[in-house]
Structure formats: C-alpha cells, structure tokens
C-alpha cells in the first residue's frame, strides 16, 4: 500500500468491518451512541469513491467521539488490498498474510479469488461455478504436515446443478468410497481415494442471502 494514496475530507478516521455476520458474535460488544455521517466525502487514488455493501447498497461512515470510521472491506477492495477475518480468533487482518500452516480464514468479493484458492489447494479440474465467490477459507496441517482445507463459496447456480457437476466429476476417479445425498434444500457428497484424499462437499441455501446457495468443500490429504 506504499504507492497507494487515499484521502478523506475528515481529519481523523478509523475502520470497522462490515458485510460479515460473524463479526457481530461474541462477548466483547459494547453499546455506543454514534452517528451515520452522510456528509463525508471520500477519494481513493484521487477519484470520488462511495463505499458499498455486498448487495450494492451505499454505506455511510460512522462518527463516534470525534473519529470517523469507514467500512474496511469496501475500502480494502477499492485499494485492491486483501482482507481476512478469522472467526476463531475474532481477528481482522488487512494486507497479505503468511502461509505458514496456521489456520486462517479469508473472505473477498472478487470472483477470481475462488479460482485462485482452488488452484492453490484443490485439484485444478475440480468443478467450480463461474460466479463462485469465496466467503471463507480455513487451512491447517494435520497428521505430520498433511493439509486440511475447508473452503466455502456462494453461487447462484441451483443446488441440483452444482451437485450434478460434482457427481460427474467423481464418476471416473477410481474412488475407494463415494456417496451422495440430495434433499430439497441441500445436498451432501462424500468421496475418498485411499491413501490420497478424502473430501466432503455440502450445499445449502445461504442463511444470509436467500438468492444464493452456499457450498462448503472439506478436503483432507491422506
């Protein structure tokens, strides 16, 4: 971010995370009286900028005790800067993070990030909807360095379409185990190749946005 300059028309500012339901959970919350600042002008790299949420709704800054707080996810996207939220530690990280094997959760609104994550952690030919948006990624090392990945994305593709694509993918993989359970509002696919991998793929309607479906892939090396 050294070469990226951005300006606010307020003297003092801070940042708050928006767009992630998990950030509101926990016991460290404190009720405050603050104000939505609809009069604040924002410029990013010399261009007028209006923060927006996941559904394109304009977001106002918040003024509290002389400081102005901005929606950090929207600002980070404007600056093309990675932002991650770890629900286990309740920690927000801005900028690139280390891949040292520690558990981390990433979230982004950019479509291509899902493909990048798949290319790094999962088989290159694993089906992924073209509109897939990653909402979380947890990676960890188990049993002497073997990788375990929990990858969740959203898509507007129907659950039947997504499930069928994974069924077709695993048909010719010479698996040790395969099972599939499809119900009205969800599906579950379990596949295993002994000595190679075990994977579970579940799909359901998103609890936060009924217009999209949420798919979770749990992949573990054997």
C-alpha positions as CSV (number, residue, x, y, z in Angstrom):
1,X,0.0,0.0,0.0
2,X,3.1,2.3,-0.1
3,X,2.3,3.6,-3.6
4,X,-1.4,3.9,-2.9
5,X,-2.7,7.2,-1.5
6,X,-6.2,7.9,-0.4
7,X,-7.8,11.0,1.1
8,X,-10.7,11.7,3.5
9,X,-12.4,15.0,4.0
10,X,-12.4,14.4,7.7
11,X,-9.2,14.8,9.8
12,X,-9.3,11.7,11.9
13,X,-10.5,8.3,10.8
14,X,-10.8,4.6,11.8
15,X,-12.1,1.4,10.2
16,X,-14.8,-1.1,11.0
17,X,-15.6,-4.4,9.3
18,X,-18.9,-4.7,7.5
19,X,-20.5,-7.4,5.4
20,X,-19.6,-10.3,7.7
21,X,-22.2,-11.6,10.1
22,X,-19.6,-13.4,12.2
23,X,-18.0,-10.2,13.4
24,X,-21.1,-9.4,15.5
25,X,-20.8,-12.6,17.5
26,X,-19.0,-12.8,20.8
27,X,-19.0,-11.3,24.2
28,X,-16.8,-8.2,23.7
29,X,-19.5,-6.0,22.3
30,X,-20.3,-2.7,23.9
31,X,-23.3,-0.5,23.1
32,X,-22.4,3.1,22.0
33,X,-24.2,6.1,20.6
34,X,-22.7,7.0,17.2
35,X,-23.9,8.9,14.1
36,X,-24.1,7.9,10.4
37,X,-22.0,10.6,8.6
38,X,-23.8,11.0,5.2
39,X,-21.9,14.3,4.5
40,X,-18.3,12.8,4.4
41,X,-16.7,12.8,1.0
42,X,-14.2,10.1,0.2
43,X,-11.5,9.9,-2.5
44,X,-9.5,6.8,-3.4
45,X,-6.4,7.5,-5.6
46,X,-7.8,10.9,-6.5
47,X,-11.2,9.5,-7.6
48,X,-14.5,10.0,-5.8
49,X,-15.5,6.9,-4.0
50,X,-18.7,5.7,-2.4
51,X,-18.4,2.6,-0.1
52,X,-21.0,-0.1,-0.9
53,X,-22.1,-3.4,0.7
54,X,-22.4,-6.9,-0.7
55,X,-25.7,-6.1,-2.4
56,X,-24.5,-2.7,-3.8
57,X,-26.2,-0.6,-1.1
58,X,-24.4,2.6,-0.3
59,X,-22.7,2.6,3.1
60,X,-22.3,5.7,5.3
61,X,-19.3,6.3,7.5
62,X,-19.8,6.4,11.3
63,X,-18.7,9.3,13.5
64,X,-18.1,8.5,17.2
65,X,-16.3,10.7,19.7
66,X,-14.5,12.8,17.1
67,X,-13.3,9.9,15.0
68,X,-14.8,8.8,11.7
69,X,-15.0,5.0,10.9
70,X,-15.2,3.6,7.4
71,X,-16.3,0.1,6.1
72,X,-12.9,-1.5,5.8
73,X,-14.0,-4.3,3.4
74,X,-15.2,-1.8,0.8
75,X,-12.1,0.4,1.3
76,X,-9.8,-2.6,1.0
77,X,-11.5,-3.7,-2.2
78,X,-11.0,-0.2,-3.7
79,X,-7.3,-0.3,-2.8
80,X,-7.0,-3.9,-4.1
81,X,-5.8,-5.0,-0.7
82,X,-6.5,-8.4,0.8
83,X,-8.6,-8.5,4.0
84,X,-9.2,-11.6,6.1
85,X,-11.4,-12.4,9.1
86,X,-10.6,-15.3,11.4
87,X,-13.8,-16.3,13.2
88,X,-12.0,-18.5,15.7
89,X,-9.7,-15.7,17.0
90,X,-12.1,-12.8,16.1
91,X,-9.3,-11.1,14.3
92,X,-9.3,-8.9,11.1
93,X,-6.1,-8.8,9.0
94,X,-5.5,-6.2,6.3
95,X,-2.9,-6.9,3.6
96,X,-1.2,-10.2,2.6
97,X,-1.0,-12.9,5.3
98,X,1.6,-15.6,5.8
99,X,1.0,-19.2,4.6
100,X,3.0,-20.8,7.5
101,X,0.5,-23.6,8.0
102,X,-1.5,-21.7,10.7
103,X,-5.3,-21.7,10.4
104,X,-6.7,-18.6,8.6
105,X,-10.0,-17.6,7.1
106,X,-10.2,-15.4,4.0
107,X,-13.1,-13.5,2.6
108,X,-13.4,-11.5,-0.5
109,X,-16.0,-10.2,-3.0
110,X,-13.8,-10.8,-6.1
111,X,-14.9,-13.6,-8.4
112,X,-11.4,-14.7,-9.4
113,X,-10.3,-15.3,-5.8
114,X,-12.3,-18.6,-5.7
115,X,-10.3,-19.8,-8.8
116,X,-7.1,-18.7,-7.1
117,X,-7.9,-20.6,-3.9
118,X,-8.9,-23.7,-5.9
119,X,-5.7,-23.6,-7.9
120,X,-3.6,-23.4,-4.7
121,X,-5.4,-26.0,-2.6
122,X,-7.6,-28.2,-4.7
123,X,-7.4,-30.3,-7.9
124,X,-7.2,-28.0,-10.9
125,X,-10.1,-29.8,-12.7
126,X,-12.5,-29.7,-9.7
127,X,-15.8,-28.1,-10.9
128,X,-16.4,-24.5,-9.7
129,X,-19.3,-22.3,-10.9
130,X,-18.2,-19.3,-12.9
131,X,-19.9,-16.9,-10.5
132,X,-18.4,-18.5,-7.4
133,X,-17.5,-16.0,-4.6
134,X,-15.3,-17.2,-1.8
135,X,-16.6,-16.3,1.7
136,X,-14.2,-18.3,3.9
137,X,-11.1,-20.4,3.8
138,X,-9.6,-22.4,6.7
139,X,-6.4,-24.3,6.2
140,X,-4.5,-26.4,8.7
141,X,-1.9,-29.1,8.9
142,X,-2.8,-32.4,10.4
143,X,-1.0,-35.8,11.0
144,X,2.5,-34.7,10.3
145,X,2.0,-32.0,7.7
146,X,-0.9,-33.3,5.7
147,X,-3.2,-30.5,4.6
148,X,-6.8,-30.0,5.5
149,X,-8.8,-27.3,3.7
150,X,-12.3,-26.0,4.4
151,X,-13.4,-23.8,1.5
152,X,-16.8,-22.1,1.3
153,X,-18.2,-20.2,-1.6
154,X,-21.5,-18.8,-2.8
155,X,-23.2,-19.2,-6.2
156,X,-26.4,-18.5,-7.9
157,X,-26.3,-21.9,-9.6
158,X,-29.0,-24.3,-8.4
159,X,-28.1,-26.9,-5.8
160,X,-29.0,-29.7,-8.3
161,X,-26.7,-28.2,-10.9
162,X,-23.8,-28.0,-8.5
163,X,-24.4,-31.4,-7.1
164,X,-24.6,-33.0,-10.6
165,X,-21.3,-31.4,-11.6
166,X,-19.5,-33.0,-8.7
167,X,-21.2,-36.3,-9.3
168,X,-20.0,-36.3,-12.9
169,X,-16.5,-35.2,-11.8
170,X,-16.0,-38.2,-9.4
171,X,-17.5,-40.8,-11.7
172,X,-14.2,-41.7,-13.3
173,X,-11.8,-41.2,-10.4
174,X,-11.4,-44.8,-9.3
175,X,-12.6,-43.9,-5.8
176,X,-12.5,-46.1,-2.7
177,X,-15.7,-44.6,-1.4
178,X,-18.5,-42.4,-2.9
179,X,-21.9,-41.4,-1.6
180,X,-24.4,-38.8,-2.4
181,X,-27.5,-37.5,-0.6
182,X,-29.7,-34.9,-2.2
183,X,-32.7,-33.3,-0.5
184,X,-34.9,-30.4,-1.3
185,X,-32.8,-27.7,0.3
186,X,-29.4,-29.2,0.3
187,X,-27.0,-32.0,-0.8
188,X,-24.0,-33.9,0.5
189,X,-21.3,-35.6,-1.5
190,X,-18.6,-37.7,0.2
191,X,-15.7,-39.1,-1.8
192,X,-12.5,-40.9,-0.8
193,X,-9.4,-42.3,-2.6
194,X,-7.5,-44.4,-0.1
195,X,-4.0,-43.0,0.6
196,X,-4.7,-39.9,-1.5
197,X,-7.6,-37.8,-0.2
198,X,-11.0,-37.6,1.5
199,X,-13.5,-34.9,0.6
200,X,-16.9,-33.8,1.7
201,X,-19.0,-31.3,-0.3
202,X,-22.2,-29.9,1.1
203,X,-24.6,-27.4,-0.4
204,X,-27.5,-25.4,1.1
205,X,-29.4,-22.2,0.7
206,X,-27.4,-19.3,2.2
207,X,-28.7,-18.2,5.6
208,X,-27.9,-14.6,5.0
209,X,-29.0,-14.3,1.3
210,X,-31.8,-16.5,0.0
211,X,-30.9,-15.6,-3.6
212,X,-27.6,-17.6,-3.5
213,X,-26.5,-21.1,-2.4
214,X,-23.6,-21.8,-0.1
215,X,-21.2,-24.7,-0.9
216,X,-18.6,-26.0,1.5
217,X,-15.7,-28.3,0.5
218,X,-13.8,-30.1,3.2
219,X,-10.6,-31.6,1.7
220,X,-8.1,-33.6,3.6
221,X,-4.9,-35.4,2.4
222,X,-4.5,-39.0,3.5
